[in-house]
Amino acid sequence: MSVTEDQPTEPKNELVESYLRIRTAIGILAVLLPVVLFASQKLDAVIFAPSISEFYYTPMREVLVGTIGAIAVFLISYKGYPINEARAKGVWTERFLTDRRVSYWAAFGALGVAFFPTFTKIDIALGPDPLVYSFMSLKTAGQLHQVSAILFFGALAIFCLSNFRRGEEKCAKDEKENAFYLKCGWVLVACIIALIIIGAVIKFKIWPEFETLADNRHLIFWVEAVGLLTFAVAWLRKGQALTTVPAALRQLVGL
């Protein structure tokens, strides 16, 4: 296997172990969020919301905000690897799309998703009202939520398409792993495009019956879930914990 920033020649030090554990923690949280929310609608007090974000208006509010907030904290803590000056001279992504910078983008996006409630038409409305409603309208908060979600998923796609695939000459195993991250990245891009298209069709009433169909089929929820699970699998693999979720949880105990 070739030598990359993720595979230093010296024995793994505590810094490298910390990176792997943070990646594992992020991946586990991203796996658990859609799974827990989907399971929660079996409870009498929780409805199956049309989207992951709309679980904010159910008794799962604390789980949703807490999990996304935890993901944001781990992303802020993730410094990643330094710039490879040799490659940065000829590859602009090495210079500008650093691990630190992209992880900050993802973290700010996640914080925006947690802080700004999305639009909703469901009947359940929990009190008290969010603090954000004291200085902005529901419409403005919903728009900022959408922008934050695109920033979050976009940064995660960049990790898969670029950052996770960096290195020197590749052996067969490295090429296979890079192809895996590339696929994950394009799935995330497809999810972003799908969410934008769904939102546009609903907003501009291009297909009047589509909104009801999307809500009944929980279309946005499933697209968001695919995006989160894809992101989770990529981070678990990069964190060397992609065996089973229980194995990843055992690794997380070392945090």
C-alpha positions in Angstrom: 0.0 0.0 0.0 1.3 3.5 -0.8 2.1 6.1 1.7 -0.4 8.9 2.1 -1.2 11.4 4.8 -3.6 9.0 6.3 -1.0 6.2 6.4 2.2 7.8 7.9 5.4 5.7 7.8 5.9 6.1 11.5 3.8 4.0 14.0 0.4 5.5 14.6 0.7 8.3 17.1 -2.0 9.7 19.3 -2.8 12.4 16.7 -3.6 9.8 14.0 -5.6 7.8 16.5 -7.6 10.9 17.4 -8.4 11.5 13.7 -9.6 8.0 13.3 -11.8 8.2 16.4 -13.3 11.5 15.3 -14.1 10.0 11.9 -15.7 7.0 13.6 -17.7 9.1 16.0 -19.1 11.2 13.1 -20.0 8.1 11.1 -21.8 6.5 14.0 -23.9 9.6 14.7 -24.8 9.9 11.0 -25.9 6.2 11.0 -27.9 6.5 14.2 -29.9 9.6 13.4 -32.1 8.4 10.5 -32.4 4.9 12.1 -33.5 6.3 15.5 -35.9 8.8 13.9 -37.5 6.1 11.7 -37.8 3.8 14.7 -39.3 6.5 16.9 -42.4 6.9 14.7 -43.5 3.5 16.1 -44.2 5.4 19.4 -47.7 6.8 19.8 -46.5 10.3 20.5 -44.3 10.6 17.4 -45.5 10.9 13.8 -43.5 9.9 10.7 -42.5 13.4 9.6 -42.1 14.2 5.9 -38.4 14.9 6.4 -35.7 14.4 8.9 -35.6 18.1 9.7 -39.3 18.1 10.5 -38.9 15.7 13.3 -37.9 19.0 15.1 -41.7 19.5 15.5 -42.1 16.1 17.3 -41.0 14.8 20.7 -37.8 13.8 18.9 -36.6 17.4 18.8 -33.9 17.0 21.4 -32.6 13.8 19.7 -32.4 15.6 16.3 -30.8 18.8 17.5 -28.5 17.0 19.9 -27.2 14.6 17.3 -26.7 17.2 14.6 -25.0 19.4 17.2 -22.7 16.6 18.2 -21.8 16.0 14.6 -21.0 19.7 14.2 -18.8 19.6 17.3 -16.8 16.6 16.0 -16.4 18.4 12.6 -15.1 21.5 14.3 -12.7 19.3 16.3 -11.5 17.6 13.1 -8.3 19.4 12.0 -7.5 16.8 9.4 -4.1 16.6 7.6 -1.9 19.5 6.6 -1.4 20.7 3.1 1.0 18.7 0.9 3.1 21.5 -0.4 4.5 19.5 -3.3 1.0 18.6 -4.6 -0.4 22.0 -3.8 1.8 23.6 -6.4 -0.1 21.8 -9.2 -3.4 20.9 -7.6 -5.6 23.8 -6.5 -7.9 21.6 -4.4 -4.9 20.7 -2.2 -4.3 24.4 -1.5 -7.9 25.6 -1.0 -10.0 22.5 0.0 -8.0 21.6 3.1 -9.4 19.2 5.6 -9.7 22.0 8.2 -11.5 24.3 5.9 -14.0 21.8 4.5 -14.7 20.4 8.0 -15.5 24.0 9.2 -17.9 24.4 6.2 -19.7 21.1 7.1 -19.8 22.1 10.8 -21.3 25.5 10.1 -23.9 23.9 7.8 -24.7 21.3 10.6 -25.1 24.1 13.2 -27.4 26.0 10.8 -29.5 22.9 10.3 -29.9 22.5 14.1 -30.4 26.2 14.9 -32.8 27.3 12.1 -36.0 25.2 12.0 -37.3 24.1 8.7 -40.7 24.8 7.1 -43.4 22.4 8.2 -47.1 21.8 7.7 -47.5 19.0 10.2 -50.0 19.6 13.0 -47.7 18.9 16.0 -46.0 22.0 17.3 -44.0 21.7 20.5 -43.4 24.5 22.9 -41.7 26.7 23.8 -41.1 28.4 20.5 -37.5 28.4 19.3 -35.4 31.4 20.3 -34.7 32.2 16.6 -38.4 33.1 16.1 -37.9 36.1 18.3 -35.8 37.9 15.8 -36.7 36.3 12.4 -39.7 34.9 10.7 -40.5 31.2 10.1 -39.9 31.8 6.4 -36.5 33.3 6.9 -35.5 30.5 9.3 -36.6 27.9 6.8 -34.6 29.5 4.0 -31.5 29.6 6.2 -32.1 25.9 7.1 -32.2 25.0 3.5 -29.0 26.9 2.7 -27.3 25.3 5.7 -28.4 21.8 4.6 -26.9 22.4 1.2 -23.6 23.6 2.7 -23.5 20.6 5.0 -24.1 18.0 2.4 -21.9 19.9 -0.1 -19.0 19.9 2.2 -19.4 16.2 2.9 -19.5 15.5 -0.8 -16.2 17.4 -1.2 -14.6 15.2 1.5 -15.5 12.1 -0.5 -14.8 13.5 -4.0 -11.5 15.2 -3.1 -10.0 15.1 0.4 -10.5 11.4 1.1 -8.9 10.5 -2.2 -5.6 12.3 -1.9 -2.3 10.6 -1.8 0.8 9.6 -3.7 1.1 6.7 -6.1 -1.6 4.2 -5.5 -1.6 0.4 -5.2 -4.5 -1.7 -6.2 -6.1 -1.5 -2.8 -5.8 2.3 -2.6 -7.4 2.6 -6.1 -10.3 0.5 -5.0 -10.8 2.6 -1.8 -10.6 5.8 -3.8 -13.2 4.5 -6.2 -15.5 3.8 -3.2 -15.1 7.4 -1.9 -15.8 8.7 -5.4 -19.1 6.7 -5.6 -20.0 8.0 -2.1 -19.3 11.6 -3.2 -21.5 11.3 -6.3 -24.3 9.8 -4.3 -24.2 12.8 -2.0 -24.2 15.1 -5.1 -27.2 13.2 -6.4 -29.0 13.7 -3.0 -28.3 17.4 -3.1 -29.7 17.7 -6.6 -32.7 15.6 -5.8 -33.5 17.8 -2.7 -33.2 21.0 -4.8 -35.4 19.6 -7.5 -38.0 18.4 -5.0 -38.0 21.7 -3.3 -38.3 23.6 -6.6 -41.2 21.4 -7.8 -43.1 22.0 -4.5 -42.3 25.7 -4.2 -43.2 26.7 -7.8 -46.1 24.2 -7.9 -44.8 22.7 -11.1 -46.7 19.5 -10.3 -49.6 20.5 -8.0 -50.1 16.9 -6.6 -46.4 16.3 -6.0 -46.2 17.9 -2.6 -48.9 15.6 -1.2 -47.3 12.6 -2.9 -43.8 13.5 -1.5 -45.2 13.9 2.0 -47.2 10.7 1.9 -44.2 8.8 0.6 -41.8 10.6 2.9 -39.6 11.3 -0.1 -37.5 14.0 1.4 -36.9 11.9 4.5 -35.6 9.0 2.4 -33.3 11.2 0.2 -31.9 12.8 3.4 -31.4 9.3 5.0 -29.6 8.0 1.9 -27.3 11.1 2.1 -26.6 10.7 5.8 -26.0 6.9 5.5 -23.7 7.4 2.5 -21.7 10.1 4.4 -21.6 7.8 7.4 -20.2 4.8 5.5 -17.5 6.9 4.0 -16.4 8.3 7.3 -16.5 4.9 9.0 -14.4 3.5 6.3 -11.9 6.4 6.5 -11.9 5.9 10.3 -11.0 2.2 9.7 -14.2 1.1 11.5 -16.2 -0.2 8.5 -16.8 -3.7 9.8 -20.0 -3.5 11.7 -21.7 -0.7 13.6 -21.1 -2.7 16.9 -17.4 -2.9 16.0 -17.4 0.9 15.4 -19.1 1.5 18.7 -16.4 -0.6 20.5 -13.8 1.6 18.8 -15.6 4.7 19.9 -15.2 3.7 23.6 -11.6 4.7 23.2 -12.6 8.4 23.0 
